[in-house]
Amino acid sequence: MTYYYNGFPQSEHDEKLNLINVDQLEEDAKRVIPEGAYYYIASGAENEWTWRNNTAAFNHYQIVPRALTDMEDPQLDTEFMGMKLKTPVMIAPIACHGITHKDAEVATQKGAAAAGALFSSSTYANKSVEDIAAAAPDAPRFFQLYLSKDWNFNKMVFDAVKKAGYKAIMLTVDALISGYREANLRTEFTYPVPLDFFNRYLGAKGEGQSVAQMYAASAQKIGPKDVARIKEESGLPVLIKGITCVEDAYKALGAGADGIYVTNHGGREIDGSPATIDVLPDIAKAVNHRVPIIFDSGVRRGSHVFKALALGADLVAIGRPYLYGLALGGAKGVESVIEQYNKELKIDMQLTGCKTIDDVKKAKIMHINYTADNLPSNTDPSRMKPYPVTSENQPQEDLDATSGASHH
Ligand SMILES: Cc1cc2nc3c(=O)[nH]c(=O)nc-3n(C[C@H](O)[C@H](O)[C@H](O)COP(=O)(O)O)c2cc1C
């Protein structure tokens, strides 16, 4: 069940996962993902305080159970920017899915489509936007843009994504450079699988580049004028990904944003920045339904999805958990992960008398600022070792680098 790309092991699993919760995936995924790649995914910036608190801060909000609601069989389907979706859970854009699975973004798109969830593709995807679209032609999908310093590159990207039927661009503005991620330094991580847009444009392969090198190709100087230019040149709606304060929400709206994406990049950028759930309510109030809101970072439970919707989000994105699901079960694994969130969310909907996602958006939430748990860092060296050695997660050094592939 393992494929080797130039000696780098990629999972070939394609099976449903028997999940109790999505947290277990973080440990289980080590069985099939090589160590450096695993810690590239799992890590946050510096001491990972923000990474931990993204999840812990959901405890600041409490779902008030509702009685005598005379309701059964809650429904998860929802509409977002004119698209009909079967769940408010969406797939956040993540670079280089090929570090976990041979079919990379193609498998993730298939899994998302099977669950009726919105998929979004990173600029740093391994697979081409055309191949991803062909994997589920009728499914809706967004494209995440790391704006390049080179507008010829940007134009090539706009043309390709528009032609491939992507419905909107999400411009990432919170990761102009990489956060200080110590795990990547310890493992000396470089991208082992080529990234399609870099292949196409540079003729270069993208593989072997460090995270810092990849960011160097993208623009650091991004302002409101760029939003207008992206809208104009692409002809697509533009959402701004990386808003964590009211001032920036106003700025994004002023620049013509068609949507606001509240995220701190899963705690991978500024350590010590607030948990996103703590900034969502004020941003939602400021935006006041003028444009839709996507939310992510630290969402690990159906109850987290519920709270985010009730506090102002229209869609709730998940990051690392689906990538672990991809590693362990391919497209079906991604589907299983979304189903797990759906299952937990439905329980909360029944117990609060929410028949629809619109009802969840009006649900009663209390706010008591419990102190967040002070857990140890996930990538603390003492927790990084020993890393399990399995037949599927070991690089193969004796393979011919030019021919690449072999099955075991
Ligand atoms: C390994 C990894 C790679 C990521 N790559 C991108 C990317 O290419 N573009 C982007 O906008 N966000 C990227 N993100 C951030 C995610 O879109 C999302 O905001 C974050 O993962 C949500 O937090 P969670 O993982 O705690 O759910 C990445 C996150 C991870 C974990």
The ligand as an SDF file (V2000), in Angstrom:
LIG
                    3D

 31 33  0  0  0  0  0  0  0  0999 V2000
    0.4990   21.3600    6.2190 C   0  0  0  0  0  0  0  0  0  0  0  0
   -0.3050   22.6040    6.0290 C   0  0  0  0  0  0  0  0  0  0  0  0
   -0.1670   23.3160    4.8460 C   0  0  0  0  0  0  0  0  0  0  0  0
   -0.9460   24.4430    4.6200 C   0  0  0  0  0  0  0  0  0  0  0  0
   -0.8700   25.0670    3.4060 N   0  0  0  0  0  0  0  0  0  0  0  0
   -1.6490   26.1490    3.1700 C   0  0  0  0  0  0  0  0  0  0  0  0
   -1.6380   26.7660    1.8880 C   0  0  0  0  0  0  0  0  0  0  0  0
   -0.9690   26.3210    0.9660 O   0  0  0  0  0  0  0  0  0  0  0  0
   -2.4060   27.8760    1.7280 N   0  0  0  0  0  0  0  0  0  0  0  0
   -3.1810   28.3930    2.7290 C   0  0  0  0  0  0  0  0  0  0  0  0
   -3.8570   29.3950    2.5420 O   0  0  0  0  0  0  0  0  0  0  0  0
   -3.2460   27.7870    3.9380 N   0  0  0  0  0  0  0  0  0  0  0  0
   -2.5100   26.6910    4.1790 C   0  0  0  0  0  0  0  0  0  0  0  0
   -2.5840   26.0810    5.4010 N   0  0  0  0  0  0  0  0  0  0  0  0
   -3.5420   26.5840    6.4160 C   0  0  0  0  0  0  0  0  0  0  0  0
   -4.9090   25.8940    6.2640 C   0  0  0  0  0  0  0  0  0  0  0  0
   -5.5900   26.3890    5.1230 O   0  0  0  0  0  0  0  0  0  0  0  0
   -5.8260   26.1510    7.4660 C   0  0  0  0  0  0  0  0  0  0  0  0
   -5.9550   27.5360    7.6600 O   0  0  0  0  0  0  0  0  0  0  0  0
   -5.3530   25.4850    8.7600 C   0  0  0  0  0  0  0  0  0  0  0  0
   -4.7980   24.2150    8.5050 O   0  0  0  0  0  0  0  0  0  0  0  0
   -6.5270   25.3320    9.7010 C   0  0  0  0  0  0  0  0  0  0  0  0
   -6.1240   24.8630   10.9240 O   0  0  0  0  0  0  0  0  0  0  0  0
   -6.2630   23.3310   11.3980 P   0  0  0  0  0  0  0  0  0  0  0  0
   -5.2120   22.5660   10.6540 O   0  0  0  0  0  0  0  0  0  0  0  0
   -6.0010   23.4550   12.8440 O   0  0  0  0  0  0  0  0  0  0  0  0
   -7.6620   22.8470   11.0780 O   0  0  0  0  0  0  0  0  0  0  0  0
   -1.8300   24.9240    5.6360 C   0  0  0  0  0  0  0  0  0  0  0  0
   -1.9460   24.2030    6.8250 C   0  0  0  0  0  0  0  0  0  0  0  0
   -1.2120   23.0550    7.0220 C   0  0  0  0  0  0  0  0  0  0  0  0
   -1.4170   22.2710    8.2970 C   0  0  0  0  0  0  0  0  0  0  0  0
  1  2  1  0
  2  3  1  0
  2 30  2  0
  3  4  2  0
  4  5  1  0
  4 28  1  0
  5  6  2  0
  6  7  1  0
  6 13  1  0
  7  8  2  0
  7  9  1  0
  9 10  1  0
 10 11  2  0
 10 12  1  0
 12 13  2  0
 13 14  1  0
 14 15  1  0
 14 28  1  0
 15 16  1  0
 16 17  1  0
 16 18  1  0
 18 19  1  0
 18 20  1  0
 20 21  1  0
 20 22  1  0
 22 23  1  0
 23 24  1  0
 24 25  2  0
 24 26  1  0
 24 27  1  0
 28 29  2  0
 29 30  1  0
 30 31  1  0
M  END
$$$$
